[in-house]
Amino acid sequence: MQLKAGAESRRGGNTPGAARDYSIKELREKERALVEQAEQAYTRFVSAWSEKPTAGRSRNPKGGPKMPPA
């Protein structure tokens, strides 16, 4: 009824959608390079990461008094 009364269609028309950038090869290559750079940074981050002992944990496994720092 609204369309017959002259209202505009809400189906998008000629406006480009969210996936339009995928068809542009230059933009795809830039995004691929960005993703590759992020993956390399993540790999470096994970390789340099090491667990730190939790504070308050006793060095004595039997639960006795804590050993003084060496």
C-alpha positions as CSV (number, residue, x, y, z in Angstrom):
1,M,0.0,0.0,0.0
2,Q,2.8,2.4,0.9
3,L,4.6,1.7,-2.4
4,K,1.4,2.4,-4.4
5,A,1.1,5.7,-2.4
6,G,4.5,6.8,-3.7
7,A,6.8,5.7,-0.8
8,E,10.3,4.6,-1.7
9,S,11.2,1.0,-1.7
10,R,13.4,-0.1,1.2
11,R,15.2,-2.9,-0.8
12,G,18.4,-1.0,-1.3
13,G,18.1,0.0,-4.9
14,N,21.4,1.2,-6.4
15,T,23.3,1.7,-3.2
16,P,26.3,-0.6,-2.9
17,G,26.2,-3.3,-0.2
18,A,28.8,-4.3,2.4
19,A,30.4,-6.9,0.1
20,R,31.2,-4.6,-2.7
21,D,34.8,-4.2,-1.6
22,Y,35.4,-7.9,-2.1
23,S,35.1,-7.5,-5.9
24,I,37.9,-4.8,-5.9
25,K,41.2,-6.8,-6.3
26,E,43.4,-3.9,-4.9
27,L,41.3,-3.7,-1.7
28,R,41.4,-7.5,-1.3
29,E,45.2,-7.5,-1.6
30,K,45.6,-4.7,1.0
31,E,43.3,-6.5,3.4
32,R,45.3,-9.8,2.9
33,A,48.6,-8.0,3.6
34,L,47.1,-6.5,6.7
35,V,45.9,-9.9,7.9
36,E,49.3,-11.4,7.2
37,Q,51.0,-8.6,9.2
38,A,48.7,-9.2,12.1
39,E,49.3,-12.9,12.0
40,Q,53.1,-12.4,12.1
41,A,52.8,-10.0,15.0
42,Y,50.6,-12.5,16.9
43,T,53.1,-15.3,16.2
44,R,56.0,-13.1,17.6
45,F,53.8,-12.3,20.6
46,V,53.0,-15.9,21.4
47,S,56.6,-17.1,20.9
48,A,57.9,-14.5,23.4
49,W,55.2,-15.2,25.9
50,S,56.0,-17.2,29.1
51,E,54.0,-18.0,32.1
52,K,54.9,-16.2,35.3
53,P,54.5,-18.1,38.6
54,T,51.4,-17.0,40.6
55,A,52.1,-14.9,43.6
56,G,51.7,-16.5,47.0
57,R,52.5,-20.0,45.9
58,S,54.9,-21.9,48.2
59,R,58.2,-23.2,46.9
60,N,57.8,-26.1,49.3
61,P,55.5,-28.7,47.6
62,K,54.5,-30.3,50.9
63,G,52.9,-27.1,52.2
64,G,55.5,-26.2,54.8
65,P,56.8,-22.7,55.5
66,K,57.9,-20.6,52.6
67,M,61.6,-20.6,51.8
68,P,63.4,-17.3,52.1
69,P,64.3,-15.7,48.8
70,A,67.7,-16.7,47.5
